[in-house]
Amino acid sequence: MKKLIALALAAVMLCGLAALGSAEGTFRVGVKQDVYGFGYLDEMTGEYSGMEIELGAMLAEALGYDDVEYTTVTAATRGQMLDNNELDCVIATFTIKPERKESWDFSTPYYVDAVTVLVKNESGITDLAGLKDKTVGVSTGSTSAQALATAMAEAGVIDAFDAETFEIATFNAGVSFKEFDDYPAISLALDAGDVDAFCVDRSILANYKTDDRSFIDASFSPQEYGVATKKGSELSAKVEELITGWLEDGTIAGMIEAWGL
């Protein structure tokens, strides 16, 4: 039902929108495959679903492409694939950061989230202080580790540190981190006791929340998701115009509601 509502919203919007370009061919979009509601791949059918999947289809049609092709990306691969011209854009819970804007163009944010931490109930961890001297699982290439360390330092749980020299693999000043290629792997590591906690954006963590797991009592580091395109490309301005328009007319708000985000 959520998908049908989202498709209806997209159809209504596209009927009144003239294509911003005459680009033919296939619009290549990098998306997540393991974040239900944003980008999720059904391995049985081979079909992707989620708000970001719908957004990719809307962009393709509005820009005048004949088709849209989705490719699974991770936090570690999405930028490189964009740089290598393997993708036209990335719509994959890609947080806008000043340092990232030096490498790629980002649209106005279409969704704002925050980082938090998921733990097993039996751990007894309920807040940032409970993470002292613990090992936290994060996704390779993400900013979650530094966001958590910063929040813990600001709360006085660990000593302040130099953000410019922060390295996930070597940081051990009161908390340590272990990197994984994807979110399911972190979830499995949490079950196995290889890590004490799982840290990433709350909307992503919601996919791994079960009766025997809980969020800690803290959210931090607002995460603004934008559509990423190659730096200085003509596509960047066209995508920005579309995203801005859909934010202003309520289309994106309707999609967020339809997908229960």
Disulfide bonds with the S-S distance in Angstrom:
none
